Amino acid sequence: MSISMIGLDTSKSVFQIHGVNETGKAELKRKVRRSDLIAFFEKQERCTVVMEACGAAHHWARILSGLGHTVKLLAPEAVKPFVKKGKKNDAADAAAICEAASRPEVKFVPIKTVAQQGILALHTARSLLVKQQTMLANAIRGLASEFGHVVPKGLHNLEPLVALVDADADMPEQARQAVAELHKRFGELATGIQACEAEIVKHARTDPTARRLATIPGIGPITASLIAATVVDISRFKSARQFAAWLGLVPRQHSTAGKTRLGRITKAGNKEIRKLLVLGATSMVGRAEGWHSALGGWLRDILQRRPVRLVTVALANKMARIAWAVMTRNEVYRPAGGVAAKA
């Protein structure tokens, strides 16, 4: 019987292949080196190839699709339950991919284009540079505090702190040199971040979906660009709640015997989008009094009854739902109502 589906477990050098027929019986189990993979699939009868959506999966998906195969990607968390306990290896992973893909309720991950992955590469680089910049700033503050120099929070206060260190004649030369080296690296990172952000903003201004998303309060060009490049097919989410749940902005459930118990948000899905939405919501919470719309009125009302941090996450959830509506309808955001700010 011919092979109808191949589970492909990718790696750096060696790929594991698990082929099954229409009944699900294994017909092929073998390892293929990276250099031989394309030749193997050129000779292989056209079938469905399934991979986990990680690493270079999108790259191989585009290549194998070009060879005439039907390629599908699975989220890693969808495959994990089907890996046999105590048998975690490449062969078991490939078999688990086939098993997970054969389930009727499985949801596949859309294949990203080269252009989309290019934009996401910029976002990944920017995120890493920002993280390193924060680490350097904290290191400079820590070293300076050991010699009695402290300034208020904020990256804009780093320059005055370095000036204080330079002017302190009693501070050892070695310590001042250490701060100077860290500050130099900080400046280099700032230049790199600005370069990445310039390209990201350029994408946000030219991409139609990103331009529509940027009309939502709390969503700037960086967040709009990231969502537009990440969410390939918004129709995969049947409702706004599904989209918010995919971003991990809905409560955890610990329910049994008809009793519903909700906990903190799940924090599932794309961490970077969720973080940017929460940061945007934090900004809007700080400007709640000047937000003259129905959503602004809801925000001011709930702030009187709930802690600020909880309200921030709730607003991020609403922003995600609005983003779903904007992308689904291909329309810009139009604020509903006009609620006046309280005096």
N, C-alpha and C positions, 0 to 999 in steps of 0.2 A: 504494500500500500504506500502511496506517495506521501511525502511530508507536506503538511498543511500549515504548520506553525513552527517557528524556530525561536527558542529563548536564547538570547545572546547576552552573556555576562562579560562586560567590557573590563579591560584593565590597561596598564601601560604597555605591556609587551605580549601577553598571552590572553587569548579570548576563548571562553568556554561556550560550546555550542550544544544545545539540547533540542533535537527535532522530534516532533510528535505528529502522528497522523490524525485523521478526522475524528477518530474515536478516543484520542488522547493517549494512545500507546506510544511509548518511546521507540523511535526508529533510528535515531542518530545521536551519538554521544562522542564528542571529540574536542580536542584542543587545537586551536589554530593560532599561529604566530601573527603578529600585527602585519608583517610584510606579505603574508599569504591570504589575508582576510578578503580583500577585494576579488582576488582570483577565485577563491572558493565560492563567493556569492555570484560571480559571473557564470559559473558552471552550474550552480544550483537552480533547480526548477523554481519558477517564481512562486513565492508563498508569503505568508505574513511573518514579519520579523518583529519581535518584541524585546525592548530593552528597558532598563531602569533609567529614569530621567536624571542622570547625574554624570559628572565628569564631561567627557566628550560625546555624550549620547546624541546631542543635536547634530553634531558634525557627522557622525556615522549615519544618523537617520537620513540626512540629506544625500549622502553618498549612495546608500543602499536604495533609497527611493529613485535615484537617477538610474539605477541598474534594473528598475522595473518591479522591485519588491514593494509590498505594502508594509510600511514601517509604523509601529505604534510605540509610544513611550508610556511607562507606568511610573507613578510616584513611588519612591522607595518604601514608604510606609504601607503601601498596598501589597508589596511583595513579602515583607518581613513575616507576616503571620503564616506564610506557606513554606517557610524554610524549616526543615525537620530539626527538631530539638537535638542538640548534640552533634549535628552533622553540618556545621557551617563551613562550607568550602565552595569553590567556584562551580563545581558540578551541581551541587545542591542549590546554589543560587539560580543557575540557569533553569533547572527543573522547576523551581518555585516561581520563576517568571512566567513560564508556560501555564502553570497551574492557576496563578492569579489572573492571567489574561483571559482564561477560559470562563471565568465567572461572569454571569449575565449582568451583575450590577456594577462591574468594574468601570472606572472612569479613566480615560487616557489623557495624557498631557500633550497639548499641541506642540508641533515641532517649530522651533524658532528659526527665523531667517538669519543670514549672515549679518544684515544690517541691524537687526534687533540685538543680536549678541554683541555687536560692536558697541552699541549704546550702553548695554548692561556692563560691558567691560569697563567703560568710563565710570559708571556708578560704583562698581566694585573697587576700582582704584581710588576714587574720591573717598569712599567710606574708610578704606584702610589708612589713607593719608590723614584723615581727620582724627582717627583713633590714635595714630602715632603722634600727631600734633598735641593731642590732649595729654598723652603720656609724658611728652617732653615738658609741657607746661607744668604739670604736677611735679616732675622731677626738679625743675628750676625752683619752684616755690618751696619744695622740701629742703633743698640745699640752702636756699637763702634764709629760711626760717631758723636753721641751725645757728645762724650768726645774727639773729635778731631782726631780720628784714621781712616784714609782712605787708602785703597790700590787699585790697578788696578783691573779690572774685571777678572773673572776666578776663578773656584773653587780651582785651585792650589795656589791662593794667600790668601786662607783662613787661612792656617797655620801661615804665617807671621803676619796676622792681630791678631790672637789669642795670638801670642807671644808678640806683642806690648801691648795688653791689660794686659797680665800677668806682664809685666815689668813696667807698669805705677803705681807707688806708690801713685800718687795723685787721682787715680780713686777709687771710693767707693768700699768697699769689696763686697757689695751686687750686684753691677753692674758686677764686675768680676766673681762672682759666677754664675750670670745669663748667662753670655757668656760661661762660662765653661760647664754649664749644656747643653746648646744648642749645643756646640761643641761635647760633648760626644754623644748626640743623632745623630749628623751628622755622626760621625764615625761608629755608629751602623748601620745606613742606608747604608753607603758605603759598609759595609761588606755584608749586605743583597743583595744589587744590584749586587755585584761581584758574589755572589752565584747563583743568577737568570741568570745572563749573561753567566756563565760557562755552565749551562744546556742548554741554548738557543743556544750557539755556538756548543755544542755537537750535538744538533738536526740538526743545519744547515750543519754540516759536514757529517752527516749520511743520511739525507733525500735527495733522488735524485733530486727532484724539487728544493729544497733550494740550492743545490750545483750548479745547472745550473743557477739559478737566481744570485748567488754570483759572476758570471763571468761578470755581467753587471757593467760598471763603475758607481760608486755612490751608489751601493747596497751592503751593507756589510752583515755579517752573521745574525745580528739581524733583519734587514729588510727582508732578504731572508727567514728566518725562519717564520716570521709573515705572509708574503704573502703565503707561502706554506701551513701553517696551516689554514689560513682563507679561501683561495680560494679552495674550495673542487672540483669544476668542472669548469675548464676554458672554456669548450665548451659551457657553457651557454652564454658566450659573443661572439657574431658573428663577431665582429671586434675589433681591437685595440682601436678604438675610444669609443666603448661601455664600454670597461674596464676602460679607462681613465675617462669617464663620471660617471661610478659607484663609482669611487674614488673621485669625485667632483673636478677634475682637468680641466674641460672645462668651457668656459665662460657662464654666465647666458644670456638668451635671452629675450629681450623685443621687440618683432617684431610684426608688424601689417601693414595691407594694402600694403604688398609687401616690406616694409622697414625693414631691418634687423638691429637690435641694440644689440650689445654685451656688457656685463658688466663684472664684476669681476667673478672669478670662483665660482661655485655653492657651494663648500664645502659640498657636499652630501656624503653619503657612509661612509666608514671606516675612521674615523678621524686619528687613530694611523698610519695606512699605509701611508696616505697622508702626515702626519707630517714627518715621516721618509724619505719619498721620497724627500720632499722639503729640509730636512736637508742634505741628500746625494747630491742633486743638488747644494746646497750652497757650499758644499765642492769642488765639481768639477768646479764650476765657479771660485773659488779661484785659481784653478790649470789649468785654460784654456790654458795658453801659452804653457804648456808642454804636452797637449793632442793632440797627432799626429794621427788623424783619421778624416774621413769625418765629424763625429759628433762634434769633437773638432773644426774643421774649421768652421762649422755652428755656434757653440757657440761663437767663437771669432768674427765672422762677425756680429752677432746680438747684441753682447755687445757694438759695436760701434754705434748702432742705437737706442737701447732701454735701459730703466733703468735697473739696476742690479736686482732689486727685481722681475720685470716682467720676465726677462730672466730666473731667478731661477725657477719660476713656470712653464715657458714654457719647460725648461729642465726636470723638474719633470714629466710633461705630456709625453714627449718623452720617459723617462725612464719607465713609466707605459706601454706605447705602446710596447716598446722592451720586457718588462717582459711578456706581453701577447703573443708575437711571440715566445719567448723562451719556455713558458709553452705549447703553442699550438703545436709546432713542436718537442718538446722534444729534443732540441738541446742547446748547449752552445752558448753564445754570441760571434759573430765573427765581429769585427769592419770592416766597409766598407771603402775602400780607404785608402789613406795615405797622409794627408795634412800637410805640414811642418808648423811649428810655424813661425809667422812673426818675423823678426829680430827687 
